[in-house]
Amino acid sequence: CQHCDKQFRQTHHLSVHQRVHTREKPFKCQHCGKCFRQSNQLSVHQRVHTGEKPFICQDCGQRFRMSQHLSNHQRVHTGERAF
């Protein structure tokens, strides 16, 4: 990257990274107009509008939009602390 000297093996990854510097957000939510740098960020965001929660806790059945939210929740069952 000519802006921060990060290196990428694939040209596509460099192109996506450069949006950090250009602030380009080409992926727009059709429901609310919020824009994103990456298509996967838009896909996750759209779950807010659809109500989709594909990640399910096997211990209690609670559902989550993002896998990280499920991972954080599972600490309730394991007793693990965040720090």
BAVEX-677361 format. One record per residue: residue in three letters; x, y, z of N, C-alpha, C, O, CB in turn. Coordinates in steps of 0.001 Angstrom, whole numbers, padded with zeros to 6 digits, always signed. Atoms other than C-alpha are relative to their C-alpha. Glycine has a CB too. Layout:
BEGIN
ALAXYZXYZXYZXYZXYZ...
//
This chain:
BEGIN
CYS+000853-001186+000000+000000+000000+000000+000893+001243+000000+001799+001360+000825-000967+000002+001235GLN-000811-001211+000112+001455+003345-001006-000250+000983+001137+000530+001916+001329-000270+000677-001319HIS+000324-000922-001088-000198+005051+001974+000608-000414+001334+001016+000438+002123-001492+000109+000144CYS-000449+000452-001323+000922+002871+004888+001020-001137-000051+001410-001658+000994-001186-000441+000809ASP-001025+001037+000189+003394+000313+003475-000432-001411+000368+000413-002303+000441+001195+000345+000796LYS+000460+001376-000202+001209-002707+004281+000153-000750-001316+000046-000174-002399-001487-000042+000503GLN-000172+000814+001197+001785-005564+001889-001066-001082-000060-001507-001599+000966+001401-000629-000032PHE+001035+000991+000218-000723-007970+000395+000433-000948-001100+001089-000541-002060-001337+000669-000351ARG-000358+000997+001011-000295-011167-001578-000917+000077-001208-000522-000258-002324-000047-001400+000594GLN+000966-000059+001097-003407-010588-003650-000405+001448-000256-000636+002218+000676-001246-000865+000318THR+000366-001357+000398-004259-007432-005567-001364+000393+000551-001571+001540+000947+000003+000125-001519HIS+001343-000278-000513-007894-007711-004478+000062+000457+001455-000637+001396+001834-000894-001247-000127HIS-000109-000374-001412-006905-007524-000800+000569+001411+000147+000156+002160+001032+000884-001009+000757LEU-000527-001366+000000-004871-004389-001511-001102+000989-000360-001228+002037+000272+001182+000131-000986SER+001088-000893+000422-007855-002834-003299-000994+000233+001124-001426+001362+001356-000723-000575-001216VAL+000934-000123-001123-010144-003546-000356+000636+000843+001101-000022+001717+001666-000399-001402+000547HIS-000698-000744-001044-007543-002209+002099+000067+001494-000327-000095+002327+000564+001413-000559+000191GLN-000160-001406+000376-007084+001030+000157-001250+000822+000274-001175+002047+000370+000362+000105-001462ARG+001237-000721-000331-010698+001928+000886+000079+000632+001386-000633+001596+001669-001207-000948-000073VAL-000210-000610-001316-009553+002637+004451+000541+001414-000190+000133+002340+000511+000978-000857+000869HIS-000634-001292+000226-007465+005505+003091-000874+000939-000832-000884+002148-000599+001334-000196-000684THR+000832-000838+000871-009898+006731+000426-001373+000265+000609-002113+001141+000163-000162-000661-001366ARG+001311-000079-000669-012901+006297+002731-001154-000386-000924-002308-000043-000670-000229+001407+000532GLU+001019+000479+000931-014748+004726-000182-000822-001100+000671-000275-002012+001291+000649-000521-001315LYS+000919+001008-000532-017796+002720+000887-001028-000320-001083-002123+000242-001094-000701+000499+001320PRO+000843+000232+001178-019307+001268-002278-001218-000895+000218-002042-001032-000686+000823-000592-001062PHE+001105+000928-000238-021763-001162-000652-001040+000671+000889-000787+000952+002061+000509-001318+000649LYS+001032-000784-000679-025012+000545+000341-001208-000859+000348-001701-001620-000484-000433+001179-000871CYS+001200+000699-000447-027887-000886+002363-001227+000634-000654-001426+001847-000578-000119+000037+001551GLN+001200-000492+000675-031126-000585+000398-001107+000376+000981-002052+001079+000623-000512-001044-000968HIS+001031-000287-001003-033139-000400+003629+000212+001346+000682-000742+002098+000880-000029-001099+001045CYS-000245-001198-000805-031434+002455+005478+001053+000937-000581+001240+002043-000074+000415-000401+001372GLY-000983-000860+000641-028714+003828+003207+001398-000030+000597+002294+000646+000091-000486+001368+000032LYS-001330+000090-000599-025783+002945+005459+000948-000664-000994+000566-001599-001698-000042-000794+001342CYS-000966+000499+000977-022623+002275+003435+001159-000724+000684+001497-000450+001835+000533+001152-000853PHE-001055+000852-000538-019811-000235+003912+001132-000148-001001+000930-000025-002209-000557-001374+000377ARG-001176+000196+000846-016312-000845+002581+000024-001379-000643+000558-001546-001740+001260+000205+000809GLN-000051+001372+000498-016811-004583+002117-001404-000583-000087-002273-000256+000721+000887-000874+000905SER+001327+000587+000200-019754-006616+000845-000404-000874+001181-001586-000938+001520-000028-000822-001291ASN+000358+000839-001145-019558-009003+003804-000473+000843+001179-001305+000384+001963+001191-000863+000421GLN+000477-000891-001058-019999-006051+006185-001459+000375-000249-002255+000449+000688+000878+001271+000083LEU+001388-000291+000359-023190-005149+004325-000883-001203+000288-001984-001048+000817-000108+000399-001482SER+000792+001216-000236-024401-008755+004513-000321-000178+001479-001454-000498+001838+000747-001231-000521VAL+000227+000117-001445-023958-008844+008287-000968+001084+000457-001870+000811+001248+001339+000103+000783HIS+000886-001104-000380-025637-005434+008637-001451-000281-000381-002365+000045+000376+000465+001296-000657GLN+001366+000235+000471-028669-006546+006630-000788-000907+000935-002018-000914+000900+000028-000605-001387ARG+000692+000840-000985-029463-009045+009373-000779+000843+001000-001747+000365+001591+001002-000889+000739VAL+000747-000910-000872-030579-006051+011440-001408+000183-000554-002380+000211+000201+000723+001375+000128HIS+001292-000246+000637-033382-005500+008943-000822-001277-000187-002049-001247-000096+000212+000666-001341THR+000722+001253+000249-034255-009139+008248-000327-000751+001285-001216-001602+001309+000814-000894-000914GLY+000196+000716-001259-034046-010280+011865+000720-001337+000045+000570-002089+001007-001461-000216+000237GLU-000714+001276+000059-031830-013198+010814+001045-000078+001111+001834+000845+001311+000671-000183-001378LYS-000982+000270-001054-029818-014657+013688+000460-001453-000156-000062-002350+000506-000607+000261+001443PRO-000377+001371+000357-028001-017704+012294+000889-000733+001001+001119-001932+000849+000686+000023-001292PHE-000919+000634-000952-025695-018382+015255-000746-000319+001287-001264+000579+001951+001223+000916+000292ILE+000830+000476-001110-027325-020463+018004+000859-000584+001106+001745-001400+000852-001008-001045-000488CYS-000681+000561-001165-026049-021189+021494-000529-001413+000234-001734-001618+000375-000209+000897+001269GLN+000393+001396-000199-026066-024961+021967-000437-000269+001436-001091-001277+001702+001151-000926-000370ASP+000363+000198-001401-026512-024540+025730-001398+000514+000334-002131-000123+001092+001008+000682+000885CYS+001284-000588-000395-029565-022288+025896-000909+000364-001169-002061+000742-000957+000247+001220+000817GLY+000834-000281+001161-030811-021750+022343-000078+001459-000407-000746+001785-001388-001353-000485+000256GLN+000027-001413+000372-030254-017995+022290+000684+000177-001354+001671-000494-001657+000692+000877+001087ARG-000495-000187+001367-029614-016718+018761+000694+001354-000128+000380+002307+000586-001158-000110-001022PHE-000794-001205+000190-027158-014102+017497+000220+000274-001479+000249-000647-002295+001340-000124+000718ARG-000256-000400+001384-026527-012148+014296+001436-000271-000421+001703-000556-001588-000314+001469-000183MET-001421+000150+000318-022740-012480+014517+000623-001102+000847+000256-001288+002007+000748+001326+000219SER-000655+001092-000724-020519-015401+015499+000758+000519+001215+000830-000160+002239+000955-000757-000926GLN-000732-000571-001137-018461-013105+017742-000932+000259+001177-000530+000093+002328+000700+001305-000410HIS+000966-000220-001076-021583-012228+019726-000330-001316+000696-000492-001354+001916-001284+000651-000547LEU+000218+001322-000593-022230-015942+020240+001194-000391+000862+001020-000884+001976-000240-001060-001098SER-001203+000340-000775-018629-016459+021370+000040+000759+001316+000368+000190+002357+001266+000301-000811ASN+000038-000799-001229-018959-013623+023870-001050-000542+000962-000798-000646+002163-000291+001477-000322HIS+001094+000521-000820-022263-015027+025137+000378-001313+000673+000020-001539+001829-001247-000196-000849GLN-000317+001324-000535-020855-018523+025645+000817+000065+001282+000882-000914+002025+000747-000806-001031ARG-000725-000180-001264-018700-017151+028453-000945-000082+001191-000531-000440+002294+000737+001347+000009VAL+001005+000111-001067-021906-017017+030491-000067-001441+000490-000197-001695+001687-001399+000471-000498HIS+000126+001416-000337-022010-020799+030397+001312-000611+000502+001299-001526+001325-000487-000768-001208THR-001294+000577-000386-018274-021477+030787+000597+000661+001230+001487+000103+001872+000975+000108-001146GLY-000558-000739-001130-017611-018884+033476+001281+000739-000354+001902+001354+000512+000263-000937+001145GLU-001222-000684+000443-014708-017517+031410-000207+001508+000052-001274+002014-000297+000396-000443-001437ARG+000071-001461-000050-013960-013845+031950+000692+000593-001219+001595-000016-001794+000641+000539+001301ALA-000537-000650+001194-013161-011421+029155+001460+000410+000174+002199+000474-000808-000835+001218-000348PHE-001379-000487-000211-009895-010249+030762+000822-001039+000712+002003-000816+000978+000010+001309+000803
//
